[in-house]
């Protein structure tokens, strides 16, 4: 219904962009994460595809490119995308570095600073030297800070009216963050083991998950009063899960612990 191309501000967004990224990635053209944001990586992948298809490589997705992608990509659209392979390889590379050198950010929208600081202290006591707490009410701002710092992982603590505990990772049709999913699964399993019986790992397309460029999880732990009362237990559960994740960032161990997907 529209031309897709890269512009600086605001970048084009939508499910049509995500579908283009997924289809390019399944053909081996690296369009970046399937986040529905038409950025420079998507433009470069589209231009390369056009050149390979014998089309003008203007990085504009219009009717001719749509037709060519349909002819060449229909049979491969369900293949694993380049973005998934790239993130998994990056995680394996990070696993070979010292855990103490990894950089993590604990985010919160306001009101949970004390809880976030408790989590930070537990992580530091466990041997992680680079853990920051960032407080801001805007999800996009938190994502930008993490991207600028180029951190290894991001955990956003959120209070909610729903008493159910959820660990959300980025997932969209055709792509799920391997590192985010592994961390969310481990967090849910660790919370269940410490009495948070309603914990679950789920894939979502929240803005802060979509816009971060590293494995990220949004952890909702019920009402604020519950968070404050259970802060030490919560910090212990998070620390255990994060340590396990840093040792094997693409771990699938939580899959066998009865964690709900």
Secondary structure as the mmCIF struct_conf table of DSSP 4:
data_model
#
loop_
_struct_conf.conf_type_id
_struct_conf.id
_struct_conf.beg_label_comp_id
_struct_conf.beg_label_asym_id
_struct_conf.beg_label_seq_id
_struct_conf.end_label_comp_id
_struct_conf.end_label_asym_id
_struct_conf.end_label_seq_id
STRN STRN1 UNK A 4 UNK A 4
BEND BEND1 UNK A 8 UNK A 10
HELX_LH_PP_P HELX_LH_PP_P1 UNK A 11 UNK A 12
STRN STRN2 UNK A 13 UNK A 13
BEND BEND2 UNK A 14 UNK A 14
HELX_RH_AL_P HELX_RH_AL_P1 UNK A 15 UNK A 26
TURN_TY1_P TURN_TY1_P1 UNK A 27 UNK A 28
BEND BEND3 UNK A 33 UNK A 36
STRN STRN3 UNK A 37 UNK A 37
HELX_RH_AL_P HELX_RH_AL_P2 UNK A 40 UNK A 52
TURN_TY1_P TURN_TY1_P2 UNK A 53 UNK A 54
BEND BEND4 UNK A 55 UNK A 55
STRN STRN4 UNK A 61 UNK A 61
HELX_RH_AL_P HELX_RH_AL_P3 UNK A 63 UNK A 73
HELX_RH_3T_P HELX_RH_3T_P1 UNK A 74 UNK A 76
TURN_TY1_P TURN_TY1_P3 UNK A 77 UNK A 78
BEND BEND5 UNK A 79 UNK A 79
HELX_LH_PP_P HELX_LH_PP_P2 UNK A 80 UNK A 81
HELX_RH_AL_P HELX_RH_AL_P4 UNK A 82 UNK A 95
TURN_TY1_P TURN_TY1_P4 UNK A 96 UNK A 96
BEND BEND6 UNK A 97 UNK A 97
HELX_RH_3T_P HELX_RH_3T_P2 UNK A 99 UNK A 101
STRN STRN5 UNK A 103 UNK A 108
BEND BEND7 UNK A 109 UNK A 111
HELX_RH_AL_P HELX_RH_AL_P5 UNK A 113 UNK A 125
TURN_TY1_P TURN_TY1_P5 UNK A 126 UNK A 127
STRN STRN6 UNK A 130 UNK A 135
BEND BEND8 UNK A 137 UNK A 137
HELX_RH_AL_P HELX_RH_AL_P6 UNK A 139 UNK A 149
TURN_TY1_P TURN_TY1_P6 UNK A 150 UNK A 150
BEND BEND9 UNK A 152 UNK A 152
STRN STRN7 UNK A 153 UNK A 158
BEND BEND10 UNK A 161 UNK A 162
BEND BEND11 UNK A 164 UNK A 164
STRN STRN8 UNK A 165 UNK A 172
TURN_TY1_P TURN_TY1_P7 UNK A 173 UNK A 174
STRN STRN9 UNK A 175 UNK A 176
HELX_RH_AL_P HELX_RH_AL_P7 UNK A 178 UNK A 193
TURN_TY1_P TURN_TY1_P8 UNK A 194 UNK A 195
TURN_TY1_P TURN_TY1_P9 UNK A 197 UNK A 198
STRN STRN10 UNK A 200 UNK A 204
HELX_RH_AL_P HELX_RH_AL_P8 UNK A 207 UNK A 211
BEND BEND12 UNK A 213 UNK A 214
STRN STRN11 UNK A 216 UNK A 221
BEND BEND13 UNK A 222 UNK A 223
HELX_RH_AL_P HELX_RH_AL_P9 UNK A 224 UNK A 229
TURN_TY1_P TURN_TY1_P10 UNK A 230 UNK A 230
HELX_RH_AL_P HELX_RH_AL_P10 UNK A 231 UNK A 247
BEND BEND14 UNK A 248 UNK A 248
TURN_TY1_P TURN_TY1_P11 UNK A 249 UNK A 250
HELX_RH_3T_P HELX_RH_3T_P3 UNK A 253 UNK A 256
TURN_TY1_P TURN_TY1_P12 UNK A 257 UNK A 258
#
